[in-house]
């Protein structure tokens, strides 16, 4: 297996993209870190996409 490039997008509840980052996943890894310190408290939606734009993972995130 080779390393996989993924794109992480974080949206606020209004659908505005607040984070858009590319990450290189090493073989066997399935975690991606993001600093959300600068984001306001609230609900966000995280999407992980492959380089073809296919959604691999989505999750709701609550910052408080």
C-alpha positions in Angstrom: 0.0 0.0 0.0 1.1 3.5 -0.7 0.5 6.6 1.3 -2.9 8.2 0.6 -3.5 11.9 0.1 -6.8 13.1 1.6 -8.5 16.5 1.8 -10.1 17.6 5.0 -13.0 20.1 4.9 -14.7 21.6 8.0 -18.0 23.5 7.6 -19.9 25.6 10.0 -23.7 25.1 10.5 -24.4 27.7 7.7 -22.4 25.6 5.2 -19.4 27.9 5.1 -16.1 26.1 4.7 -13.8 27.2 7.5 -10.9 24.7 7.1 -9.6 23.1 3.9 -6.4 21.1 4.3 -4.6 18.4 2.5 -3.1 15.5 4.5 -0.8 12.7 3.6 -2.0 9.5 5.4 0.8 7.1 6.0 0.1 3.4 5.5 -2.0 2.0 8.3 -2.9 5.4 9.7 -6.4 6.6 9.8 -6.1 9.8 11.9 -5.9 13.4 10.9 -5.4 16.2 13.4 -6.8 19.7 13.1 -6.3 22.8 15.3 -9.8 24.2 16.0 -8.6 26.6 18.6 -9.4 29.6 16.4 -12.9 28.5 15.6 -15.9 29.9 17.5 -17.9 27.6 19.7 -20.6 25.8 17.9 -21.4 22.8 15.7 -19.2 21.9 12.7 -19.2 19.2 10.1 -16.0 17.5 9.1 -15.6 15.8 5.7 -12.6 13.7 4.6 -12.4 13.3 0.8 -10.1 11.4 -1.5 -8.3 13.3 -4.3 -11.1 12.4 -6.6 -13.6 14.2 -4.4 -15.3 11.1 -3.0 -16.4 11.4 0.6 -14.6 8.9 2.8 -15.8 10.1 6.2 -18.1 12.7 7.7 -18.6 13.6 11.3 -20.4 16.3 13.4 -18.1 18.2 15.7 -19.2 20.2 18.7 -16.8 22.8 20.0 -17.7 24.4 23.4 
